[in-house]
Amino acid sequence: MNLKSVSILFSLFFIFVFHSYGQSDTIKAKVLDDSIPTPEKYYNQGIDDFKNKKFSNALDDLNKAISMKADFERAYYNRGTTKFEMKNYTGSIDDFNLALVLEKRPDTYFARAQAEYQLGKKDDAIDDYSRTIELKPDYAQAYYYRGGIKFEKGDYQAAIEDFSLAIRYKPDYGYAYNDRGSAKRMLYNIEGAIKDYQNSIIANSDIAFAYNNLASLKREKGDFENAIKNYSEAISRKKGYYIAYNNRGRAKLESGDYNAAIEDFDKAIKIKSDYDFAYNNRAVAKFKLKDYKGSIADCSKAIDLNPKYAYAYLNRGIAKEMIHDDEGACSDWEVANELGIESAKGFMWNCK
């Protein structure tokens, strides 16, 4: 009997990353006399502190600038970005609101959208990304992040449209290519997804997860050799990339190289000791090598980490059957069935 279920994290097809978007206004205010404390002088000091990641100092300086000049719009904006970096998202929104009362700028709407997203206010964020675009139609990052939320909501076609607009205005936008590929993958446009992942790599060869995503599609097509190469590229570009180790292990497992697969699952587990997927996948590889007790132990570890891991119960039941623990096997298959694995019924024909 073969171990049927190889449950695995297919790869992070879509990774919504809040990479740096340059919130801080780097244009300094004009200071006529450097020896006299002025709001402009405190503002400039705040900008310097922000650039040097001295956020508490920046906040103090910007507070002083605002106390001396209540209508200092850029100071409110930059105080909001400072609070954002300090993870005070509610406070940052308050400051962006004040800045918008004084002047409606696209970068302020965009920054407020970023903070709203962090607070889980996704509809508000979409509205603010849209306001950003109304004021600045070529604002590529606003399309990108709006597309990301649409992806999260399951509106993949709308997400593709936004990612495409981001690419139109920023042709080297590697993240947008990657995420558009992920949306296409969700709509089963595999060839389109592959092309976008490849374009993501061309645009930015350092995006590790684009290699990982491309490799997963190649693995699904049975091109294990190139899949393994792409997973290796992902690993070389991101230290501790346990997902790529796990996925490369799966490619090796499916190609029949069970010992090499175990080595990759070992590496994934060493990096992330609570990685239930890797334990379950290593159990499959051990089963293929007839190490049934080792397979049971790994399935048990996966279940300890995730008590509702249905495939781990199914797989442990199959391994238990191989060592003639029929009662234990039936018990595991019953749980797998209760958790939604209908194929478990096929193993239960001889259970009482």
C-alpha positions in Angstrom: 0.0 0.0 0.0 1.3 3.5 -0.9 1.0 6.5 1.3 -1.5 8.5 -0.7 -1.6 11.9 0.8 1.3 14.3 0.6 -0.1 17.4 2.2 2.1 20.4 1.7 2.1 24.2 1.6 2.1 24.6 -2.1 4.1 27.7 -1.9 3.2 31.2 -1.0 1.7 32.1 -4.4 0.8 35.5 -3.2 2.9 37.4 -0.7 1.6 40.8 0.2 4.6 42.7 1.4 4.6 46.2 2.8 8.0 47.1 1.5 9.3 50.6 2.1 7.4 53.2 0.2 9.3 56.3 1.2 6.8 58.0 3.4 9.0 60.7 4.9 9.2 64.0 3.0 12.9 64.4 2.4 12.5 68.1 1.3 13.6 70.3 4.1 12.1 73.6 5.1 14.0 76.8 4.5 15.7 78.2 7.6 16.6 81.9 7.5 18.6 82.0 10.7 20.0 78.7 12.1 20.7 80.3 15.5 17.0 80.9 16.2 14.7 78.1 17.2 12.0 78.0 14.5 9.4 75.4 13.5 11.3 74.9 10.3 14.5 74.1 12.2 12.7 71.5 14.4 11.1 70.1 11.3 14.4 69.6 9.6 15.9 68.0 12.7 12.9 65.6 12.7 13.5 64.7 9.0 17.2 63.9 9.8 16.2 61.8 12.9 13.6 59.9 10.8 16.2 59.1 8.1 18.5 57.8 10.8 15.7 55.7 12.3 15.7 57.8 15.6 12.0 57.8 15.6 11.5 59.0 19.2 13.8 62.0 18.6 11.9 62.7 15.3 8.6 62.7 17.1 9.9 65.1 19.7 11.2 67.5 17.0 8.0 67.4 15.0 5.9 68.0 18.1 8.0 71.1 18.7 7.5 72.2 15.1 3.8 71.8 15.3 3.5 73.5 18.7 5.1 76.6 17.1 3.2 76.4 13.8 -0.2 74.9 14.0 -0.8 74.8 10.2 2.5 73.1 9.4 1.0 70.5 7.0 4.2 68.6 6.2 5.0 68.3 9.9 1.7 66.6 10.5 2.4 64.3 7.6 5.9 63.4 8.8 4.8 63.0 12.4 2.2 60.5 11.0 4.8 58.6 9.2 7.0 58.5 12.3 4.1 57.1 14.3 3.6 54.5 11.6 7.2 53.4 11.9 6.6 53.2 15.7 3.5 51.0 15.0 1.2 53.6 16.4 -1.2 53.3 13.5 -4.2 55.0 15.1 -2.0 58.0 16.0 -0.6 58.1 12.5 -4.1 58.2 11.0 -4.9 61.1 13.3 -2.0 63.1 12.0 -2.7 62.2 8.3 -6.3 63.5 8.9 -4.9 66.8 10.2 -2.5 67.0 7.2 -5.4 66.4 4.8 -7.5 69.2 6.3 -4.7 71.5 5.4 -3.9 70.1 2.0 -5.2 67.1 0.1 -2.0 65.3 -1.2 -1.9 61.9 -2.8 1.0 60.8 -0.6 -1.0 61.5 2.5 -4.0 59.5 1.3 -1.6 56.7 0.4 0.1 56.8 3.8 -3.3 56.8 5.6 -4.3 53.8 3.5 -1.2 51.9 4.7 -2.1 52.6 8.3 -5.7 51.6 7.8 -4.6 48.3 6.3 -2.4 47.6 9.4 -5.5 48.1 11.5 -7.6 45.7 9.4 -9.7 48.5 7.9 -9.3 47.2 4.4 -12.3 48.9 2.8 -11.1 52.2 4.2 -7.7 51.5 2.7 -9.2 50.7 -0.7 -11.0 54.0 -0.6 -7.8 55.9 0.2 -5.8 54.1 -2.4 -8.5 55.2 -4.9 -8.3 58.8 -3.7 -4.5 58.6 -4.2 -5.1 57.5 -7.8 -7.7 60.2 -8.4 -5.1 62.8 -7.5 -2.1 61.1 -9.1 -3.2 58.5 -11.8 0.3 57.2 -12.3 0.8 56.3 -8.6 2.0 52.7 -9.2 2.2 51.6 -5.6 -1.4 52.7 -4.9 -2.6 50.3 -7.7 -0.4 47.6 -6.3 -1.6 47.7 -2.7 -5.2 48.2 -3.8 -4.8 45.1 -5.9 -3.3 43.2 -3.0 -6.5 43.8 -0.9 -8.7 42.8 -3.8 -6.6 39.6 -3.9 -7.2 39.0 -0.2 -10.9 39.4 -0.8 -10.8 36.8 -3.5 -11.6 39.2 -6.4 -8.7 37.9 -8.5 -9.7 39.5 -11.8 -10.0 42.9 -10.2 -6.6 42.3 -8.5 -5.1 41.5 -11.9 -6.4 44.8 -13.3 -4.8 46.8 -10.5 -1.5 44.9 -10.8 -1.5 45.5 -14.5 -1.9 49.2 -14.0 0.9 49.2 -11.4 3.1 47.6 -14.1 2.0 50.1 -16.7 3.3 53.0 -14.6 6.3 51.1 -13.3 7.4 48.6 -15.8 10.1 47.2 -13.6 7.7 46.5 -10.7 8.8 43.0 -9.7 6.4 42.6 -6.8 3.5 43.5 -9.1 4.5 40.9 -11.7 4.8 38.3 -8.9 1.4 39.1 -7.4 -0.3 39.3 -10.8 1.1 35.8 -11.4 -0.4 34.6 -8.2 -3.8 36.0 -9.1 -3.6 34.3 -12.5 -2.7 31.1 -10.7 -5.8 31.4 -8.6 -7.8 31.6 -11.9 -6.0 28.6 -13.3 -4.1 30.6 -15.9 -1.0 28.6 -15.3 1.0 29.8 -18.4 0.1 33.4 -17.6 1.3 32.9 -14.0 4.6 31.3 -15.2 5.3 34.2 -17.5 4.6 36.8 -14.7 6.8 35.0 -12.2 9.6 35.0 -14.9 9.0 38.7 -15.5 9.2 39.3 -11.8 12.6 37.7 -11.7 13.8 39.7 -14.7 12.6 42.9 -13.1 14.1 42.1 -9.7 16.3 39.1 -9.3 16.3 39.4 -5.6 12.6 38.5 -5.0 13.1 35.1 -3.5 9.5 34.1 -3.4 9.1 34.7 -7.2 11.6 31.8 -7.7 9.7 29.7 -5.2 6.3 30.4 -6.9 7.7 29.7 -10.3 9.3 26.5 -9.0 6.0 25.3 -7.6 4.3 25.6 -11.0 7.1 23.8 -12.7 6.7 21.0 -10.0 3.0 20.8 -10.7 3.8 20.3 -14.4 6.2 17.5 -13.5 9.4 19.5 -14.4 11.1 18.4 -11.2 14.7 19.2 -12.4 13.9 22.9 -13.1 11.6 23.2 -10.1 14.5 22.1 -7.8 16.8 24.6 -9.5 14.3 27.4 -8.9 13.7 26.4 -5.3 17.5 26.5 -4.8 17.6 30.0 -6.3 15.0 31.1 -3.8 17.0 29.6 -0.9 20.2 31.3 -2.1 18.4 34.7 -2.0 16.6 34.5 1.3 18.4 33.2 4.4 16.3 30.7 6.4 13.7 30.3 3.7 12.0 27.2 5.3 9.1 27.3 2.9 11.4 26.9 -0.1 13.3 24.1 1.7 10.0 22.3 2.3 8.8 22.8 -1.3 12.1 21.7 -2.7 11.8 18.6 -0.5 8.4 17.9 -2.0 9.9 18.2 -5.5 12.6 15.7 -4.6 10.0 13.4 -3.0 7.8 13.4 -6.1 10.8 12.7 -8.3 11.6 9.6 -6.1 14.7 11.0 -4.4 13.4 10.2 -0.9 16.7 10.6 1.1 17.3 14.0 -0.5 13.8 15.0 0.3 14.3 14.1 4.0 17.4 16.3 4.1 15.4 19.3 2.9 12.5 18.6 5.3 15.2 18.4 8.1 16.5 21.8 7.1 13.0 23.3 7.1 12.3 21.9 10.6 15.7 23.1 11.9 14.7 26.6 10.9 11.1 26.4 12.0 10.7 23.7 14.6 6.9 24.0 14.7 6.5 23.6 10.9 3.7 20.9 10.8 3.8 20.7 7.0 7.4 19.6 7.0 6.9 16.9 9.6 4.0 15.5 7.6 6.0 15.6 4.4 9.0 14.0 6.0 6.6 11.3 7.2 5.7 10.6 3.6 9.3 10.3 2.6 10.1 7.9 5.5 7.1 5.8 4.6 8.5 5.5 1.0 11.7 4.2 2.6 9.7 1.7 4.7 10.6 3.5 7.9 7.0 3.1 9.2 7.8 3.9 12.9 9.6 7.1 11.8 6.7 8.0 9.6 4.3 7.5 12.5 6.5 9.7 14.8 6.5 12.5 12.3 2.8 12.4 11.7 2.3 12.4 15.5 4.5 15.5 15.8 2.5 17.2 13.0 -0.7 16.4 14.9 0.7 17.7 18.2 1.4 21.0 16.4 -1.9 21.1 14.6 -4.6 18.8 16.2 -6.9 19.4 13.2 -4.3 18.4 10.6 -6.5 15.9 8.7 -3.9 14.6 6.3 -1.5 13.8 9.1 -4.1 11.6 10.7 -4.8 9.9 7.3 -1.1 9.3 6.8 -0.4 8.1 10.3 -3.3 5.6 9.9 -1.7 4.2 6.7 1.7 3.9 8.4 0.1 2.2 11.4 -1.6 -0.3 9.2 1.8 -1.3 7.8 2.9 -2.3 11.3 -0.4 -4.1 11.9 -1.8 -1.6 14.4 -5.2 -2.0 12.8 -7.1 -0.4 15.7 -4.9 2.6 15.7 -5.1 2.9 11.9 -8.9 2.8 12.0 -9.0 5.4 14.8 -6.8 7.8 12.8 -8.8 7.3 9.6 -12.0 8.0 11.5 -10.6 11.3 12.7 -9.4 12.2 9.2 -12.9 11.5 7.8 -14.4 13.7 10.5 -12.1 16.5 9.6 -13.2 16.3 6.0 -10.9 13.9 4.2 -13.5 11.8 2.3 -10.8 9.5 0.9 -10.3 8.2 4.4 -13.5 6.1 4.0 -11.7 4.0 1.4 -9.3 2.8 4.0 -12.0 2.0 6.6 -13.7 -0.8 4.8 -12.3 -3.4 7.3 -12.7 -1.3 10.4 -15.4 -2.2 12.9 
